[in-house]
Amino acid sequence: MDNTLIISLLTVCVVLLSVVIVTLLVVLIALLAKLRQVAANLDRITNNVASATDWLAPSKVIGEVAKLFRK
């Protein structure tokens, strides 16, 4: 085989692998950003649910109703 052919084939392989690696890195970064956004939304939702659950606790509701009748 000719040396120039080997060098050009290796160059093509290196370029293709570089493109694949850069593409995988971009996809991974985009996926991590999306997961971070989903985690932030889940955190906000769980805080809202916890707040609603705390407010709707039977002791709290009965206490608030009792305060209304005392005044």
C-alpha positions in Angstrom: 0.0 0.0 0.0 1.0 3.5 -0.7 2.0 5.7 2.3 -0.1 8.6 1.2 -3.2 6.4 1.0 -2.6 5.2 4.6 -2.0 8.7 5.9 -5.2 10.0 4.1 -7.3 7.1 5.5 -6.0 7.7 9.0 -6.7 11.4 8.6 -10.3 10.7 7.6 -10.7 8.4 10.6 -9.3 11.0 13.0 -11.6 13.7 11.6 -14.7 11.4 11.8 -13.9 10.4 15.3 -13.4 14.0 16.3 -16.7 14.9 14.9 -18.4 12.0 16.7 -16.8 12.9 20.0 -17.7 16.6 19.7 -21.3 15.6 18.8 -21.5 13.3 21.8 -20.2 16.0 24.1 -22.8 18.5 22.8 -25.6 16.0 23.2 -24.4 15.2 26.7 -24.3 18.8 27.7 -27.8 19.5 26.3 -29.1 16.4 28.2 -27.6 17.6 31.4 -29.0 21.1 31.0 -32.5 19.6 30.4 -32.2 17.3 33.4 -31.2 20.3 35.5 -34.3 22.1 34.3 -36.5 19.1 35.1 -34.9 18.8 38.6 -35.6 22.5 39.3 -39.2 22.1 38.2 -39.6 19.0 40.4 -38.1 20.8 43.4 -40.6 23.7 42.9 -43.5 21.3 42.6 -42.5 19.3 45.7 -42.2 22.6 47.7 -45.7 23.6 46.6 -47.1 20.2 47.5 -45.4 20.3 50.9 -46.8 23.7 51.5 -50.3 22.7 50.5 -50.0 19.5 52.6 -48.9 21.5 55.6 -51.7 23.9 55.3 -54.3 21.1 54.8 -53.2 19.2 57.9 -56.3 18.5 60.0 -54.8 20.1 63.2 -54.0 23.3 61.3 -57.4 23.5 59.6 -59.2 22.9 62.9 -57.0 25.4 64.7 -57.7 28.1 62.0 -61.5 27.4 62.2 -61.4 27.6 66.0 -59.5 31.0 65.7 -62.3 32.2 63.4 -65.0 31.4 66.0 -63.0 32.8 68.9 -62.8 36.3 67.4 
